[in-house]
Amino acid sequence: MTQTFAAVLLALGLATPALAQKASDAKTASDYFVAYHKAMSSAKTIEDLRPFMDPDQQKEMDKASKEEQEMGVGMISGMYADITDVKVVKETATASGFMLDVTATQASDKTAGTGKVEISK
């Protein structure tokens, strides 16, 4: 679980520019992260992901064929859907944004795990 959860968190780390842009829409960084995870885990089309992508990420995705987009959405959704019961247990302000301590369960083997998510301004 720790390795899979770490991989998911690494993917989240790569998405922090998009998180930073949308974080101002949420009351807290924790609220935003939970909404982000929910959107990623239930995405059916690229349009479900688009609100969480920065303009460069959107342009890159738009270059992909429809089949590649569908495959990408399926991979993202599947990866996030396997991480359930996501809870932020601590939110700490940092010089560049926020650090979230999170807990979750890997649905495929019911293993609990912890991790950190950095949200950049």
Secondary structure, 3 states (H helix, E strand, C coil): CHHHHHHHHHHHHHCHHHHHHHHCCCCCHHHHHHHHHHHHHHCCCHHHHHHHCCHHHHHHHHHCCHHHHHHHHHHHHHHHHCEEEEEEEEEEEECCEEEEEEEEEECCCCEEEEEEEEEEC
